[in-house]
Amino acid sequence: MGWRDIGIRENPSDEPFLVFSGPAQELATQRAVILAFVTLSHTQHHAIACIVLDG
């Protein structure tokens, strides 16, 4: 699995959500992931994401 197998998009209300593809999608399916919560934050020089998977 590579870093490009998980993406972050925004819904119409600007809330981020995860998009899985390839091996990441296969693993999410195997682990019965049904929800993914994402928070993002950044400064001028740093960025951070926190992701919680529920299944």
KEVEXDREN-448458 format. One record per residue: x, y, z of N, C-alpha, C, O in turn; residue number from 0. Coordinates in pm, whole numbers, padded with zeros to 5 digits. Layout:
// residues N
n.x;n.y;n.z;ca.x;ca.y;ca.z;c.x;c.y;c.z;o.x;o.y;o.z;i
X;Y;Z;X;Y;Z;X;Y;Z;X;Y;Z;NUM
...
This chain:
// residues 55
n.x;n.y;n.z;ca.x;ca.y;ca.z;c.x;c.y;c.z;o.x;o.y;o.z;i
00085;-00117;00000;00000;00000;00000;00090;00123;00000;00188;00130;00074;0
00055;00219;-00082;00131;00342;-00090;00049;00461;-00042;-00072;00451;-00020;1
00115;00573;-00026;00046;00692;00025;-00059;00744;-00072;-00149;00817;-00031;2
-00050;00708;-00198;-00150;00752;-00296;-00276;00667;-00295;-00371;00697;-00368;3
-00279;00561;-00215;-00396;00474;-00206;-00502;00528;-00110;-00611;00471;-00100;4
-00472;00636;-00039;-00568;00701;00050;-00567;00849;00018;-00463;00915;00022;5
-00684;00901;-00015;-00695;01043;-00048;-00791;01114;00044;-00873;01051;00111;6
-00782;01245;00046;-00874;01327;00123;-00946;01420;00026;-00883;01488;-00055;7
-01077;01423;00035;-01160;01511;-00046;-01247;01593;00048;-01245;01572;00170;8
-01323;01688;-00007;-01416;01768;00073;-01557;01750;00019;-01578;01747;-00102;9
-01655;01740;00111;-01794;01736;00068;-01843;01880;00049;-01767;01973;00077;10
-01965;01902;00003;-02013;02038;-00025;-02007;02134;00094;-02001;02255;00076;11
-02009;02079;00217;-01999;02166;00335;-01855;02185;00382;-01831;02229;00494;12
-01758;02152;00294;-01614;02167;00321;-01560;02073;00428;-01451;02095;00480;13
-01635;01969;00463;-01590;01870;00560;-01504;01766;00488;-01546;01713;00385;14
-01383;01736;00540;-01298;01638;00472;-01349;01495;00490;-01410;01461;00592;15
-01323;01412;00390;-01354;01269;00402;-01247;01189;00327;-01179;01242;00239;16
-01232;01063;00364;-01131;00976;00304;-01185;00903;00182;-01303;00870;00174;17
-01094;00880;00087;-01124;00799;-00031;-01015;00692;-00038;-00897;00724;-00050;18
-01056;00566;-00032;-00962;00454;-00040;-00961;00400;-00183;-01064;00401;-00251;19
-00846;00352;-00228;-00837;00286;-00358;-00733;00175;-00349;-00650;00174;-00259;20
-00739;00084;-00444;-00640;-00023;-00452;-00627;-00102;-00323;-00727;-00141;-00264;21
-00501;-00125;-00278;-00478;-00205;-00157;-00543;-00145;-00032;-00584;-00220;00057;22
-00552;-00014;-00023;-00616;00048;00093;-00764;00014;00099;-00819;-00011;00206;23
-00830;00014;-00018;-00972;-00024;-00024;-00989;-00170;00015;-01082;-00204;00088;24
-00901;-00255;-00033;-00909;-00397;00002;-00894;-00418;00153;-00969;-00495;00212;25
-00798;-00349;00214;-00777;-00361;00358;-00897;-00307;00436;-00940;-00368;00533;26
-00951;-00194;00394;-01068;-00137;00461;-01186;-00233;00454;-01261;-00248;00550;27
-01203;-00297;00340;-01310;-00395;00324;-01287;-00516;00413;-01380;-00563;00479;28
-01165;-00568;00417;-01131;-00683;00503;-01154;-00651;00650;-01199;-00737;00726;29
-01123;-00529;00691;-01138;-00488;00831;-01277;-00435;00863;-01303;-00392;00975;30
-01368;-00437;00766;-01507;-00393;00781;-01517;-00248;00827;-01600;-00215;00912;31
-01434;-00162;00770;-01439;-00019;00802;-01567;00039;00743;-01593;00026;00623;32
-01648;00103;00829;-01773;00161;00781;-01774;00314;00793;-01849;00381;00722;33
-01691;00369;00881;-01681;00513;00898;-01535;00553;00914;-01456;00480;00971;34
-01501;00670;00862;-01367;00725;00879;-01381;00872;00916;-01433;00951;00837;35
-01335;00908;01034;-01341;01046;01081;-01205;01111;01058;-01102;01052;01090;36
-01204;01232;01003;-01081;01301;00967;-01082;01442;01025;-01181;01513;01014;37
-00970;01481;01086;-00951;01620;01123;-00818;01665;01063;-00722;01588;01060;38
-00814;01787;01016;-00694;01843;00954;-00661;01977;01019;-00750;02053;01056;39
-00532;02005;01031;-00489;02134;01081;-00355;02168;01017;-00280;02078;00978;40
-00324;02297;01008;-00196;02334;00948;-00153;02473;00996;-00235;02556;01037;41
-00024;02495;00987;00034;02627;01006;00110;02658;00878;00098;02587;00778;42
00187;02763;00880;00263;02799;00760;00365;02690;00723;00395;02672;00605;43
00417;02618;00823;00525;02523;00798;00491;02377;00829;00568;02288;00793;44
00380;02351;00893;00348;02215;00934;00201;02183;00906;00116;02271;00899;45
00175;02054;00889;00038;02007;00873;00022;01878;00951;00118;01803;00970;46
-00101;01852;00996;-00129;01730;01072;-00270;01680;01036;-00361;01759;01009;47
-00284;01550;01036;-00415;01488;01015;-00434;01381;01122;-00340;01310;01158;48
-00555;01371;01172;-00589;01264;01267;-00707;01189;01205;-00808;01248;01167;49
-00691;01058;01195;-00793;00975;01132;-00834;00864;01228;-00749;00796;01285;50
-00964;00846;01245;-01018;00737;01327;-01107;00653;01237;-01200;00704;01175;51
-01078;00523;01230;-01156;00430;01149;-01249;00352;01242;-01206;00306;01348;52
-01374;00336;01202;-01473;00266;01282;-01529;00151;01200;-01563;00167;01083;53
-01538;00036;01262;-01592;-00078;01190;-01642;-00184;01280;-01691;-00288;01234;54
